[in-house]
Amino acid sequence: MQKFSMSFDLFEKINVNGEDAHPLYKFLQNAVPGTLVNAIKWNYTKFLTDRNGIPLKRYAPTTAPMRSSSVFNHTSTHCVELASLRFE
């Protein structure tokens, strides 16, 4: 990779589904289940967390990124509900 002189960090490939899934993605999938299944269906699935890292919502890959004002309006209604959950 050095021969391309990249100026960004390149991370190791990880699994996001299945038994070998990275613990972060297992946590996200359990905290904010999918519509039909918990597995991440495709690239660009988005997870919204609060400033403390508590997952609030999962968005499908086809959902366009939202403006911050609509995100804040949406999350304010879910914070109390999810704040009482415990994640292992």
C-alpha positions in Angstrom: 0.0 0.0 0.0 2.9 2.3 0.4 3.5 2.6 -3.3 0.2 4.5 -3.6 1.1 7.1 -1.0 -2.2 7.2 0.8 -2.9 10.0 3.2 -5.7 8.3 5.1 -5.8 5.5 7.7 -6.4 2.0 6.3 -7.8 -0.5 8.7 -7.9 -4.3 8.7 -10.9 -6.0 7.1 -13.4 -7.3 9.8 -16.6 -9.3 9.7 -19.8 -7.5 10.7 -22.1 -10.5 10.7 -22.0 -14.0 12.1 -20.1 -15.7 14.9 -16.8 -14.0 13.8 -18.4 -10.5 13.8 -16.4 -7.7 15.5 -17.7 -7.0 19.0 -18.7 -3.5 18.0 -21.1 -4.7 15.3 -22.5 -7.4 17.5 -23.3 -4.7 20.1 -24.9 -2.4 17.5 -27.0 -5.2 16.0 -28.3 -6.3 19.4 -28.9 -2.7 20.6 -30.8 -1.6 17.4 -32.3 -4.6 15.7 -33.0 -4.7 12.0 -36.4 -4.7 10.4 -36.5 -8.4 9.5 -33.2 -9.7 10.8 -30.4 -8.3 13.0 -27.7 -9.0 10.3 -26.3 -6.0 8.5 -27.8 -6.4 5.1 -25.5 -4.4 2.9 -22.7 -1.7 2.8 -23.6 1.7 4.2 -26.0 0.6 6.9 -25.9 3.6 9.3 -26.1 3.6 13.1 -27.0 6.7 15.0 -25.6 7.0 18.5 -25.8 9.6 21.2 -22.7 11.4 22.5 -22.2 8.6 25.0 -22.1 5.9 22.4 -25.6 4.6 23.1 -27.1 3.4 19.8 -30.4 5.1 19.0 -31.4 4.0 15.5 -30.4 2.0 12.5 -30.8 3.3 9.0 -31.0 1.2 5.8 -28.2 1.5 3.2 -30.8 3.2 0.9 -31.5 6.0 3.5 -29.8 9.2 2.5 -27.7 10.9 5.2 -29.9 13.4 7.2 -29.4 17.0 8.2 -28.5 17.4 11.8 -31.7 19.3 12.7 -33.9 16.3 11.7 -31.5 13.9 13.6 -31.8 15.9 16.8 -35.5 16.1 16.5 -35.7 12.3 16.0 -33.3 11.3 18.7 -34.8 13.4 21.4 -37.9 11.2 21.4 -35.9 8.0 21.8 -33.2 8.9 24.4 -35.3 8.1 27.5 -36.4 4.7 26.1 -32.9 3.5 25.2 -31.1 5.0 28.2 -32.6 2.4 30.5 -31.2 -0.5 28.4 -28.1 -2.3 29.5 -25.6 -3.5 26.9 -23.1 -6.2 27.6 
